[in-house]
Amino acid sequence: MQEEPSREQLLLDVQRLSAELENLKREKSDLEILLETTTEHSDTMEAHLLGQAKLAVRESEQQFRAIASATPVPVLVSRLSDGLILYANAQLASLLNIPLEELIGCCTPDFYFNPADRPLVLDALAQDGYLQNYELHCKKSDGTPFWATISVQSLLFNGQPTALCALYDLTQRKEAENILQESEKRLRRQSLALLQLGRQRTLNSGALTVGIREITEAAARTLEVEKVSVWLYNRDRFGTGYPIDPQLNFTHRAIAHNQKESLDTEAAAPEENESVNHSQFKIPNLKLVCLDLYDRTHEHHLSRQCISASDLKFSILDIEDGAPGENISEDNDLEPAPNTHNSIETNLCHLSSIAEHSGVLPNKSKPNSSILNVAIRLGGQIVGILSLEHIGAPRQWALEERTFADSLANLVALAIEGFERQRAQEALSKAKAQLEMTVDQRTAQLTATNQLLRSEIADRKRAEIALQEALHKAEAASRAKSTFLANMSHELRTPLNAIIGYSEMLEEEALDSGLDDFIPDTQKIRNAGKHLLTLINDILDLSKIEAGRMELYLEEFDLGNLIEEVVETLQPLVEKNHNQLQVSCSPNLEIMYADLTKVRQILFNLLSNALKFTEGGTVVLSASREPARGSDWVYLQVSDTGIGMSEQQQQGLFQPFMQGDASTTRKYGGTGLGLAISRLFCQIMGGDITLESQLGVGSTFTVQLKVKVDS
């Protein structure tokens, strides 16, 4: 779009054109004088000079026309006597919407919107010989009116008194001024309406219906819309007492979070409810209450009665920061129901996805209707919608109209607050009266209860003292038990180690002496001793943990080497039960800082259990290192295809001396201490063990330990 020239540029162009015409006039005058003084010369000389004069005039005229054609300003030269247009450029023809060849020969009065303005222009021009920045009401060739600023210079053109005129179209500026004036009028009306509503006492009096009616009437009158309605929902937020099922509460946030879900499009089943005195729209998980609908066309309100809605559509739009309310567009033809107790049938289409822009949604079902909806908020939560409907040509809602609608929504919230406050005051007064009636009765009851409580408190104090004494005794007994177990375990380990050692010596001597019959017996003695030693070590570890005397000996070690060591130790058990042991280690395991002995025992217990309870199956050991919760963690996972466990068996699995069931103990042996101690070791080092198992399918134990255990 070409940039419009400024008034100063127009003035410079007019002055330049005037100077060119003055030069042309002077040259022509000089040539005429020269011709008069040389009449005595020969006819040949006269013809030569006349040709030069015509050539000079033609060149000057060409220069003028070139300048006038090149300027972006509409320019014309007209005869002063009758306004006949002697010259015009293409810009003027385009402005007046007429071909240039037709424009030449027209008269300027044809383009005056008010012909009486021409004498005024000529009088002003006659005084000074020029006219600058004069606003004139003009019209185009088709009669379309427009405003323009003209600058005029009087001069001689072809020996005739003429006017050189340049025009500047003011249409856009006038339109902007009109829009600004209309906006100022609307703002004054809106400010006055808000001031009048603010002075009304009904908004704070608790008279909700009267207050809402005043707001809807003011909105319809000020914004010149045909329908204004107030919709409320979410009964949990404000206890207006409307008969809405609490299980069908609805909030805007719920819609926004479930915009991808479709709602049931079936109409709600008819219901009869004599207590309903407000309009209700029942939708799955949603009930709306039409508190008031004002129809300015018929000047009547629809409230406290059922309203039928044949088509109700909701869509949500995001709102830019600072934009008033939330735009939720609905299409609702609201008419009084023939019976105020009839139910309302509602057909609800699915929710549209949340858009990335704000604005009013087009009403496709009613193209001649424009709707602006603003959220009503109480305590930072949306409790309803103020809906404004304009019927007619499509309407773009101005910013001040949206702001005014937001202010009206705030007044609706104020009226609801006043209503709630009145209800609360009434409830408080009623409760106060009931309280005063029951105080005397309760006083007597409290006196008797007080005596009873004193007796119960004394008994409770005595029971607490006895309980504390029993607790101290139990703690002392537990410490004594742990100390006894620790001492006994220590005392038993010495002879057991001797028994194991002597059995190994006897086995070697039997081999050397060729007494092969004694070897199985010595092996049984050694295995039984080792089993008993393992049991004693487990009991000793458990007693240390319970007594709080278990210490950690942290050191750095290569986790991969530790895994290889444990796997190699358990290889005989793998072969015994005909299992396959698969090991998978991540390459980033590297060095671990923890209690090496306890990590070895945890891994040994889990692998030995998996191999023991699996026959002819597969046991998988996987080790990985992953970041989590601000630290690097090691995950050791042992999976097997063994007997598995039921949910009941899993419940007490990590308790001391607990196994799946008695049959498991008889068949596979064990004391039930290994898993309990392993989990306690993990927890002492800041980790844990989890279990997933299915009976008859297998089990998976997962150990979680920090790569660097805290000291």
Protein Blocks (a to p, Z undefined) as FASTA:
>chain_A
ZZdddfklmmmmmmmmmmmmmmmmmmmmmmmmmmmmmmmpcfklmmmmmmmmmmmmmmmm
mmmmmmmmmpmbdcddddfklopafbdcfklmmmnopafklmnopafklmgfblmlmmmm
mmmmmmnopaehiacddddfkopacddddddddddeehiacdddddddfklmmmmmmmmm
mmmmmmmmmmmmmmmmmmpmklmnopamlmmmmmmmmmmmmnopabdcdddehjllpcgh
pacdfklgccfklmmmmmmbccdfbdcdddddfkbcbdcdddehiacddfbacdfklopa
dehiacddfbdcdddddddehiacjdddddddddddfblkbccdddddddddddfbecdd
ddfklmmbccddddddeehiafbdcddddedjdddddfklmmmmmmmmmmmmmmmmmmmm
mmmmmmmmmmmmmmmmmmmmmmmmmmmmmmmmmmmmmmmmmmmmmmmmmmmmmmmmmmmm
mmmmmmmmmmmmmmmmmmmmmmmmmmmmmmmnopaklmmmmmmmmmmmmmmmmmmmmmmm
mmmmmnopaccddddddfklmmmmmmmmmmmmmmmnopacdddddfklmpadddfklmmm
mmmmmmmmmmmmpghiacddddddddeehiacdddddddfbebpafklmmmmmpghiafb
lmlmmmngpjhlmmmmmmmmmmmnopacdddddehkbccddddddfbacZZ
